[in-house]
Amino acid sequence: MIGITGATGHLGELTIQALLDGGTPAAEIVALVRNPEKAADLAAKGVQVRQANYNQPETLDSALQGIDKLLLISSNDVADRATPQRNVVEAAKRAGVKLLAYTSILRAGTAKMTMAEDHKATEEAIRASNIPFVFLRNGWYLENQNIAQTAQHGVLAGSAGKGKLSAASRADYAAAAAAVLTLPDQEGKIYELGGDQAFTLAELAAEVQAVSGNPVKFQNMPEAEYAGMLKGYGVPAPLADKLADAETRQSEGELYTDSGDLSKLIGRPTTPMKQWVKDTLQG
């Protein structure tokens, strides 16, 4: 049995679809969700649906019973991911999970970005649990960039300077998660995952301009100024600060990787930035 936490989120749904497309029987997949009512489409496919809330440990023990392999998709609670994720790890140990795959962040063990702190703490908790693990250290998602808004307003703001971004699509990362859950001999593997073709935000802005036909420029800003701009647009302060910090770390190379791990895992090239821009703006 394969369990997927956060199964109604974007990455969770794509991972389940990748498992189904790869031949995993629906009856062997368990969608672990906070609200089972939102998983009706998964249940209709024959996937088991169980309630599981990272912040309610009492829901986790029964939800994880019989799970052999578990994908722990990182929480979207940027204020504190580590505590609720530790709840899942402890429940997985009690349930006898045989392989725990975790969606971490690029170079979590050494990264300086504040966004990496909870991921590092979760990796440490998994190691301490002695559950055989796989760390999927995901780089940036192409979908993190709101290029429709960029095309409309003509400005892509940030604090990344000329730093290169090894971004890939959610579907690419989902395919990698499905791969480690179905391939043999994954215990102890650590994958540094990112797109094959890195790019700067200025290059992204130029591509948005080329596809949209609207003038678009990249506006580099000091970190504090960029964080303030995000807060002005309604982004919660903790998230705004972490996003601005991540861009500064991008300028230092923390969001770049040439490992090739992602394309090797999924058996194909990752989604090119130019193709993603075209599909997003014209699709």
C-alpha positions, 0 to 999 in steps of 0.5 A: 500500500502506498500512502500520499499525504496532502493528496488533494493538493496540486502535487498530491493529485499529480503524484496519484495520477502519475502512479495510476498512469504507471500501472499502480492499482487504484486499490493500492493507493491511499489518499490521506487528506484533511477533508475527505469530501474534497477527495471525491474525484480520487474516490471515484477512481478507486483510490482509498481515502482516509482522513489525516491531519498533520495537526491532529495526531489522533487522526494519523495512527488509524490513517497510516495502518497498513501503509508500506510506503508513505509520501510525506508532502511538506505542509504549506504552513510556512510559520511552522512546518516542522512540528506537524510533520514530526507528528506524521513521522512519529505516527509512521514509525508507530504504524510500521511504515517501511519507506518514508519519502519526503518532499524537502528542499534543494540542499536542505542540509546546507542551505542558508535560506530560512525556508530550508530550516523546517525541511532540515528539521524534518529530515533530521526527525526522519533520520532519528526515527530509523524509518528507511527514507528517501529525500526528494529535495525539490527545487523551485516550482515553475508554477511559483511564478505568476507569469499571467500577472507579469504579462499584464503588469509588465514587471517581474519583480524580485531580489534574485539578481543574476542568480540562476533558477533550476525550476521544474514543473509540479508534474515533473516533481510528481513524476519523481515522487511516483518513481521513488515509490515504485522503483526498487532499492530507494532506501537512503537515497537523497535526490537534489531535484531541479530543471535541466535548463536553469534561467535567470528572472531576467530571462524569464521576463524576456520569454514572457514578453516574447510569448505575450507580446507585451513589454515586460522587464525584470526589476531587481530590488533589495530584499527588504524592499521586495518583501515589503512589496509582497506584504503590500500585495497581501502576502502574509509577512512570514511568507513574504520574508521567506520568499524574499530571502529565497530570492536573495539566496538564489542570487548566491546559487542556492536554487541552482543544481546541475545534478540531473537527478530529476530527469534521470528519475523521471526518464525524460527531460524536465519541462523547459521554461520556454515551453511552460511559459507558452503553455501557461500564457497560450493554453 
